[in-house]
Amino acid sequence: MFAIVRTGGKQYRVAAGDKIAVEKLAGEAGETITLGDVLLAGNDGELADASKVTVSAEIIAQAKSEKVVVFKKRRRHNYRRKNGHRQQMTLLRIVSVA
């Protein structure tokens, strides 16, 4: 069975056993959380009622994503600024879709 869940402004297609990286969620490694915003659910081509489906996940780790370099330059004005950013994220393992 699969489900499409929304968290952090993005949508993810998940099934039991999948690992996903999402925007930072509250919790420590090893805790189990429930992803509440289920948009769609199905099983082998048949759609199920998404309001009755619950998706539970285990937090693997709280981490940082890849570095994004922000470089600003204005021509002919000797203006250069280099800045980096690493977004906080949470690694999840989907335990069950029921």
C-alpha positions in Angstrom: 0.0 0.0 0.0 1.2 3.5 -0.8 0.2 7.0 0.3 1.0 10.6 -0.7 1.6 12.8 2.3 2.3 16.5 2.6 4.9 17.8 5.1 7.0 20.9 4.9 5.2 22.3 1.9 6.2 19.3 -0.2 4.4 16.0 -1.2 6.0 12.6 -0.9 4.9 9.2 -2.2 5.7 6.7 0.5 5.2 3.0 1.3 6.3 0.8 4.2 10.1 0.6 4.4 10.9 3.8 2.5 13.4 6.3 3.7 12.7 10.0 3.0 14.3 13.4 3.9 11.9 16.1 4.9 12.0 19.6 6.3 12.9 19.6 10.0 10.3 18.0 12.3 10.3 18.1 16.1 11.6 14.9 17.8 14.7 12.9 18.6 16.2 10.0 16.8 14.3 6.8 17.5 10.9 8.4 18.1 7.9 7.4 16.2 5.7 10.1 14.6 2.5 10.2 12.6 2.3 12.1 9.3 -1.2 13.4 9.4 -1.8 15.1 6.1 -2.5 12.2 3.8 -3.7 13.4 0.4 -4.1 10.1 -1.5 -3.8 6.4 -0.7 -3.9 3.3 -2.9 -3.0 -0.4 -3.3 -2.2 -2.0 -6.7 -4.0 0.5 -8.8 -7.1 0.9 -6.6 -7.6 4.1 -4.6 -8.5 4.0 -0.9 -10.1 6.5 1.3 -7.3 8.8 2.4 -9.1 10.1 5.5 -8.9 6.6 7.1 -5.2 6.0 6.3 -2.5 6.7 8.8 1.2 6.9 8.0 3.6 6.3 10.9 7.3 6.9 10.6 10.4 6.6 12.7 13.0 9.4 13.0 16.4 8.1 11.9 18.3 11.4 12.4 18.2 15.1 12.5 20.7 16.4 9.9 21.7 19.2 7.6 21.2 19.0 3.8 23.8 19.9 1.2 25.4 23.3 1.2 23.9 25.9 -1.1 26.3 28.7 -2.2 24.7 32.1 -2.6 27.0 34.4 -4.7 26.0 38.0 -5.5 27.9 40.2 -7.9 27.4 43.6 -9.4 29.3 44.3 -12.5 31.8 47.2 -12.6 31.3 48.1 -9.0 33.8 45.7 -7.3 30.9 44.2 -5.3 31.1 40.4 -4.5 29.4 38.6 -1.7 29.7 34.8 -1.1 27.4 33.1 1.5 26.5 29.5 2.2 23.5 27.9 3.7 22.6 24.4 5.0 19.0 23.7 5.6 17.9 21.5 8.6 16.2 18.3 7.7 14.9 15.1 9.3 15.5 11.6 7.9 12.5 9.3 8.2 11.9 5.6 7.8 8.2 4.8 7.0 7.1 2.1 9.4 3.6 1.5 8.2 0.9 2.7 5.9 -2.5 1.5 7.2 
